[in-house]
Amino acid sequence: MAERVVIIGSGPAGCAAAIYAARATLEPLMIEGEWTQENFNAGRPPLGQLMITTEVENYPGFPSGNLESYLQNSIRERKAMLPPHSGEGVSGPELMELMRQQASNFGTRFMQKDVEEVDVSSHPFRLKVSGGEEIEALSVIIATGARANYLGLESEEKFKNLGVSACAVCDGALPRFRDQPLVVVGGGDSAMEEATFLTNFASKVYIVHRRDTFRASRIMAQRAVEHPGIEVRWNSTVEEVLGNDTDGVTGVRIRSTVDETQREVLDVAGYFAAIGHTPNTDFLKDKFDLNGKGYITWTVAGRTNTSVDGVFAAGDCADDYYRQAITAAGTGCMAALDAERWLASKGFE
């Protein structure tokens, strides 16, 4: 028997979609992904990118303060999986566990598998998951998110959440980075935006770029170059992120791309990678309209419809602009409502 709604992905978008679909008595099945180290290392963990972040200060409803007793009572069964509570606000993993529990409370079912293939050539749709099992679905919500691009340094991985970040808007205001020198790696519009944003908090912002000109639009590049709080290191690349387990990031060693024997250490407390994101849409294999960056295209203005009737997309796999937990959750709500109304219009009870 075909599922009425299958949600692929379990980050803020997937969980919000599950909450709304479950409350509409659609009995959604969420395929949240396998809990493997491979998925975490690849930047696509179950429950999304917030599972590999620490403090979350900008999600409404979670002000600074000790939530330990509330968390203990709300997600008792899975509390042991979380890192110790920091005592301030909510952490990324805590927020996602709360969202998952809320979806579960309304009747969402969960499958710890990876979707390997989606067949939309006929209806019901067919989803092939790891292990070879096939699932039929009357409607599908894709909420697989996007992963940040890094340089691939071992030291980047070592200091993630200890001063290494890929989102200035998410993390720039954290106490760790306030009134400290920071470095941004990249040369496109995203790097210019990140660097300019960080000047609101940092004592100085370095931009490290491997060429002698930026790829960013002229106005964005000019704004960054002329900013008194920004200093550019042209023709340079980061060779290693420096730090220790106590302080986290303490600096970066950069190397000239012109004279590779020339090196410099920048004393910084934070490292922000701004070299783009990759949407987790590879498994779709050209079965949906994607934009030039690989993000799923919404085909109806103000709606989450994709190019396949009955399939909807939510969150960062379809959003290459905002990429925030709250906007992902918002589109997850929209996708669930769109799916519910689509099912009703087709006569599926």
Residue pairs with C-beta under 8 A, 6 or more apart in sequence:
1 136
2 124
2 136
2 137
2 138
3 27
3 28
3 29
3 135
3 136
3 137
3 138
4 26
4 27
4 28
4 137
4 138
4 139
4 343
4 348
5 21
5 26
5 27
5 28
5 29
5 137
5 138
5 139
5 140
5 141
5 336
5 339
5 340
5 343
6 28
6 29
6 30
6 31
6 125
6 127
6 135
6 137
6 139
6 140
6 141
7 14
7 17
7 18
7 21
7 28
7 29
7 30
7 31
7 140
7 141
7 143
8 14
8 31
8 115
8 118
8 127
8 140
8 141
8 142
8 143
8 144
9 30
9 31
9 32
9 33
9 48
9 142
9 143
9 144
9 145
9 280
9 315
9 317
10 18
10 30
10 31
10 32
10 33
10 46
10 47
10 48
10 96
10 100
10 110
10 143
11 47
11 48
11 49
11 50
11 96
11 143
11 145
11 315
11 316
11 325
11 328
12 48
12 50
12 96
12 99
12 315
12 325
12 326
12 328
12 329
12 332
13 48
13 143
13 145
13 314
13 315
13 316
13 317
13 328
13 329
13 331
13 332
13 335
14 30
14 32
14 48
14 141
14 143
14 314
14 315
14 332
15 30
15 47
15 96
15 99
15 100
15 102
15 103
15 329
15 332
16 99
16 314
16 328
16 329
16 330
16 332
16 333
16 336
17 28
17 141
17 143
17 314
17 332
17 333
17 335
17 336
17 339
18 28
18 30
18 103
18 106
18 108
18 332
18 336
19 99
19 102
19 103
19 106
19 108
19 333
19 336
20 332
20 333
20 336
20 337
20 340
21 28
21 108
21 141
21 336
21 339
21 340
22 28
22 103
22 106
22 107
22 108
23 106
24 336
24 340
25 107
26 336
26 339
26 340
26 343
27 107
27 109
28 108
28 109
28 336
29 108
29 109
29 110
29 111
29 135
29 137
30 103
30 108
30 109
30 110
30 111
31 111
31 113
31 114
31 115
31 127
31 129
31 135
32 46
32 47
32 100
32 110
32 111
32 112
33 39
33 44
33 45
33 46
33 112
33 113
33 114
34 46
34 112
34 113
34 114
34 130
35 45
35 46
35 112
39 45
39 46
39 114
40 51
40 52
41 157
42 147
43 49
43 52
43 147
43 148
44 144
44 145
44 147
44 280
45 51
45 52
46 112
47 93
47 96
47 97
47 99
47 100
48 96
48 145
48 315
48 328
49 92
49 145
49 147
49 148
49 316
50 56
50 92
50 93
50 95
50 96
50 325
51 92
51 93
51 96
52 92
52 160
52 161
53 91
53 92
53 161
53 170
53 171
54 86
54 91
54 92
54 161
55 86
55 88
55 89
55 90
55 91
55 92
55 174
56 62
56 89
56 90
56 91
56 92
56 95
56 170
56 325
57 64
57 89
57 173
57 174
58 169
58 170
58 173
58 324
58 325
58 326
59 90
59 95
59 325
59 326
60 326
62 89
62 90
62 95
63 89
64 88
64 89
65 88
65 89
66 85
66 87
66 88
67 85
67 89
67 90
67 94
68 85
68 87
71 79
71 82
71 85
71 94
71 97
71 98
72 79
74 98
74 101
75 82
75 94
75 97
75 98
75 100
75 101
78 97
78 100
78 101
79 97
81 93
81 97
82 91
82 93
82 94
82 97
83 91
83 93
85 91
85 94
90 98
95 325
99 329
100 110
104 110
111 129
113 129
113 130
113 131
113 133
114 129
114 130
115 127
115 128
115 129
115 283
116 128
116 129
116 130
116 283
117 127
117 128
117 283
117 285
118 125
118 126
118 127
118 128
118 140
118 283
118 284
118 285
118 287
119 125
119 126
119 127
119 128
120 287
120 288
120 308
120 311
123 138
123 310
124 136
124 137
124 138
125 136
125 137
125 138
125 139
125 140
125 310
125 311
126 134
126 135
126 136
126 137
127 134
127 135
127 136
127 137
127 140
128 134
129 135
138 310
138 343
138 346
138 348
139 310
139 311
139 312
139 339
139 342
139 343
139 348
140 310
140 311
140 312
141 304
141 311
141 312
141 313
141 314
141 332
141 335
141 336
141 339
142 281
142 284
142 296
142 306
142 311
142 312
142 313
142 314
142 317
142 318
143 313
143 314
143 315
143 317
143 328
143 332
143 335
144 279
144 280
144 281
144 283
144 315
144 317
145 279
145 280
145 315
145 316
145 317
145 328
146 277
146 278
146 279
146 280
146 295
146 316
146 317
146 320
146 323
147 277
147 278
147 280
148 166
148 167
148 273
148 276
148 277
149 166
149 273
149 275
149 276
149 277
149 278
150 156
150 157
150 166
150 273
150 275
151 185
151 237
151 238
151 273
151 275
153 238
153 239
153 240
153 241
155 240
155 241
155 242
155 243
156 164
156 241
156 271
156 273
158 241
158 243
159 241
159 243
159 248
159 249
159 271
162 243
162 245
162 248
162 249
163 176
163 241
163 243
163 248
163 249
163 269
163 270
163 271
164 241
164 249
164 270
164 271
164 273
165 171
165 270
165 271
165 272
165 273
166 272
166 273
166 274
166 277
167 272
167 323
168 184
168 193
168 194
168 195
168 197
168 198
168 272
168 274
169 194
169 197
169 324
170 324
171 177
171 270
171 272
172 194
172 197
172 198
172 200
172 201
172 202
172 272
173 200
173 201
176 248
176 269
176 270
177 198
177 201
177 202
177 269
177 270
178 201
178 202
179 201
179 202
179 203
180 202
180 203
180 268
180 269
180 270
181 202
181 203
181 204
181 205
181 206
181 266
181 267
181 268
181 269
182 198
182 202
182 204
182 205
182 206
182 268
182 269
182 270
182 271
182 272
183 205
183 206
183 207
183 208
183 238
183 252
183 266
183 268
183 270
183 271
183 272
184 191
184 194
184 195
184 198
184 205
184 206
184 207
184 208
184 272
184 274
185 191
185 207
185 208
185 209
185 238
185 271
185 272
185 273
185 274
185 275
186 194
186 207
186 209
186 273
186 274
186 275
186 276
187 207
187 209
187 210
187 211
187 213
187 214
187 215
187 216
188 214
188 215
188 216
188 274
188 275
188 276
189 216
189 217
189 220
190 274
190 275
190 276
191 207
191 209
191 214
191 216
191 224
191 274
191 275
192 207
192 214
192 216
192 220
192 221
192 223
192 224
193 220
193 274
194 272
194 274
195 205
195 207
195 224
195 227
195 230
195 274
196 223
196 224
196 227
196 230
198 205
198 272
199 205
199 227
199 229
199 230
202 229
202 270
204 229
204 230
204 231
205 229
205 230
205 231
206 230
206 231
206 232
206 233
206 266
206 268
207 224
207 230
207 231
207 232
207 233
208 233
208 236
208 237
208 238
208 252
208 254
208 266
209 232
209 233
209 234
209 235
209 236
210 235
210 236
210 237
210 257
211 234
211 235
211 257
212 234
212 235
213 221
214 220
214 221
214 224
216 224
224 230
224 232
225 232
233 254
233 264
233 266
235 256
235 257
235 258
236 254
236 255
236 256
236 257
236 264
237 254
237 255
237 257
238 252
238 253
238 254
238 255
238 271
239 252
239 253
239 254
239 255
239 263
240 252
240 253
241 249
241 251
241 252
241 271
242 249
242 250
242 251
242 252
242 253
242 265
243 249
243 250
243 251
244 250
248 269
249 268
249 269
249 270
249 271
250 267
250 268
250 269
251 265
251 266
251 267
251 268
252 265
252 266
252 268
252 271
253 263
253 264
253 265
253 266
254 263
254 264
254 265
254 266
255 262
255 263
256 262
256 263
276 293
277 316
277 320
277 323
278 294
279 293
279 294
279 295
279 296
279 316
279 317
279 318
279 320
280 317
281 288
281 290
281 294
281 295
281 296
281 317
284 290
284 296
287 308
288 296
288 297
288 306
288 307
288 308
288 311
288 313
289 296
289 297
289 299
289 306
289 307
290 296
290 297
291 297
291 320
293 320
295 317
295 318
295 319
295 320
296 306
296 313
296 317
296 318
297 306
297 307
297 318
298 304
298 305
298 306
298 313
298 318
299 305
299 306
299 307
303 334
303 338
304 312
304 313
304 314
304 318
304 331
304 334
304 335
304 338
305 312
305 338
306 312
306 313
309 342
310 339
310 342
310 346
312 335
312 338
312 339
312 342
313 331
313 335
314 328
314 331
314 332
314 334
314 335
315 328
315 329
315 331
315 332
316 323
316 328
318 331
319 327
319 328
319 331
